[in-house]
Amino acid sequence: MIRSKFTNHKRKYTPNDIIDDVKSEFGVDVSYMLVWSAREKAVNILRGEPTDSYHKLPGYLYTLNITYPGSHIRMEKSPKKEFMYLYISLYAFINGFDYCRPIIVVDGNHLKSAYTRTFVSASTLDGTGHILPLAYGVVDSENDAAWLWFFEQFKVAYGERKNMCIILDRNENIIKSVEKVDIWVKDYLELARYEKWAKLYAPVNRGWIMTSNIAESINSALVSARELPIYDFLEEVRKIFGRWNCINRK
């Protein structure tokens, strides 16, 4: 009865919705636990078991390498050959970075499938302010080694690039205006030290962005997809990032 309702992963169909539908169609009251179990079974029948999704990854990554030559795609496994981390920088991302602002925003968001991991994305802006994904992958957010591995892969993909920072103009008149509105904010900015946000004291070439909003845009576009098994999730990410890349190039 409910399997077809999960074909589109963007559709929200909660256990309470199922309880209402069963009551409406059959006049039967069912428990929340029964509905939850049925929901899990329906999703697994439709999308496969979570473990099967991980087994598809080697073939999937091989296909990506063949389809997008020049990409940097890596998967790390444990000594027991179990999945640990994943990194993907498609060639279009690497090639497009030369024409973008010297700013990289990295952010992570938890996956919601059976085996919880953290989805990581690195992105930037082109000269017209459009988002360009640079890399994405899956890590263990509680493991510092996972983050180090991810950034090492990023360095391999993009090489040594200097002058990456997020800085805002310092203007004494603005500081005085801020002080009039809220002395706490003024003190906070001074405590953070001017070199972190003021052009005048910037030790490196400055950028034009102070927030991680571009990463939040990516996260919001993937809210429903994060519930998918890892294979389906990664394919959804590829499609979304591919569309963004095509739009930006136009």
N, C-alpha and C positions, 0 to 999 in steps of 0.2 A: 504493500500500500504506500509506503513512504519512500522507497528507494529512488524513484524518479525525481523526488523533490530535492535531491542532493546533486543532481547532474550539474547544475550551475553553482559553483562554490561561493559565489557572491551572495547567493540567497540565504537569508537568515531563517532557519527553520528549527526552532527550539523545542525541547521536550514538552514545554507547556503548550506550544502550538499543536504538537502531535496529540496530546491529551484532549485538547478541544476538538480536533478533527475526528478523532475516534468516537468521542461522545456525540458529535453532530451526525456522523454518517451511520454509526451502528448502535447508538444509544447505550454504549458500554462505558463504564468507568474503569480506567486502568491506572496503575500506580506509576509514580515518577520513575522508580527504579526499573520497572519493566520497560517503560518507554525508552529510558536511557540505554538499556541493553539492546533493544531493537534498533535504536538509532545507530549505535556503534556497529552492529552487524550489517545494517544496510550500507553504511559508508564503506566498510571493509569489502563487501561484495562488489560495490561499484568501483572503488579505487584500488582495491588490493590491500593485503596486509602491510603494515608499516615496514616490516623486515624485508619484504619483497621489493619495496621501493629503494632501499639501500643497495640491494643486489643489482639494481639496474644502473647504478652510478658509473661503474667503469665503462660500460658500453656507451652511456650517454656522453661522458666526457671525451671519449675517443671520437665520437661523432662531431662534437663541438670543435675539436682540433682539426678534423678533416674539413669541416664546413667553413671554419674561420682561420685559415692559415696565418701564422704570425701572432697568434694569441698566446697568452701565458696562463695555462690552466694546470693546477696541481691539486692532488688529493693526498693527504697524509693518513697512514694507517698505523695501528698499534703493532707491537711484535706479534700479537695474535691475529693479525690481518683484519682487525676491526676498524671501522670508520672512526676517524678522529676530527680532521679539519679539511676544509675545502676552500680553494681560492680560484677566482675566474676574472681575468681581464681580457676581454675580446679585442681583436686587432683594431676594430673601429674606435674603441675607447682610447687605446694607446696612441693611435695615429692622430686622433682629434685633440689630444691634450696639448700639443704644441701651439694650438690656437686659442687656448683658454687662459683665464686669469690664474695667477700663481697662488691659488687657494685650494686647499683640500679639506673637505669636511667628512669625518668618519663617525659613523654612529652604528649602534647595535640595537637589535630588537629580538625578543624571545620568540622562537617558533612554538606553535601550539599543538604539534602532532604528538604521537605517542612517545617518541624519544626527543625530549626537549633539548634544543641547542640554541645558539644565538646567531641570527642572520646579521652579517656585517656588510655595510655598503660604504664605499668611498666615492665622493662625487665633487664636482666643481661647477663653475659657470663659464660659459663662453663669453665672447665680447659683447653679445647682445643680451646677456642676462638669462640665457636658457640653461637648464640643468643638463650636465653631461656626466653620466655614470663613468667612473674610472675602474672600479673593481667591486666585486661582491663575493661573498662566500659564507661559510658556516664555521663557527668556532665554539669552543667551550668557554663561556663567559667567566667561569670561576677559575680558569686556569691561565695564569700569566703567560705560560709558554705558548698557548694558542694564539694570543694576541701578538706575541713576538714573531711567531711563525708567519702570521698574516702580513705583518709589516715587512718582514724579510722578503716575502713573495712580491709585495708591492715595489720594493726597491729593485728587485730583479727585473720586473716588468717595465719600470719607468726610469731606472737608473738614478744617478745622483742629480738632483735638481735643487738648487739653492733658492733662498729668498721666499720661502713659504711661510706666510704669517697672516694674522688677522689684526688689523690696526685701524683706529679711527683718528681723525684729526683732533689735535688738542688746541683749544681756543680759550684764552683766559676769560673772554667775555662770556662764553658758554658756561665755564666753571662758576663764574660769579652768579649767573642766572640760575644754575642748578642749586647753588647754595641758598638762594632766596626761596626756592621751592621746597627743598628738602636737604638739610645739612647732612643727613645720614648718607645720601647718595654721593654727595661731594666727598665725604670722608672715605666712602667705599672706593671711589675711583682713585683717590690718592693712595690708599692702602694697597691697591692692586699694582701700583707703580705705573708711571707715565709711559715707560717704554713698552708696556703691553698693549696700549691702546692709542698712543699719541704719535703722529707722524714725526714730530720734532725730535722725539727721543728714540725712534725706532732704530734698532741695530741692523735691520735688514730692509729689503724692499717691501713696501707696504701694499696692502690690498684694500678692498672696499667693503668688506663684509665683517660683521661683528656677531652674527648669530649662526645657528646650525639649522636654519629654516629649510635649506635645500635638502638636508637629510630627512627632516620631518616630512617633507613632501613625498619622498620615496617611501617612508614608513606608512604614511596614510594611504598610498596607492596599493599597498600590499597587506592591508589589514585582514581581509578575508582569505587571501592566499596563504597566510601563515598557518592556517589550519590544515593545509594539504600535506600529504606525505612528501618527503623531501624531493623525490624525483619530479612530481607534478609541480611542487613549489618552485624549483629551480627553472623549470620550463616556463612557468608563468612570469618569473622575473626576466628571463631572456626575452620574452615577447614584449613586455612593458618597456624594458630598456631599449630594445630594438626600435620600437615605435618612437620613443623620445629621441633617439639618435637620428632617425630618418627625418623627423620634423625639424630638428635643429639644423641639419645639413641643408634642408630646403630654404 
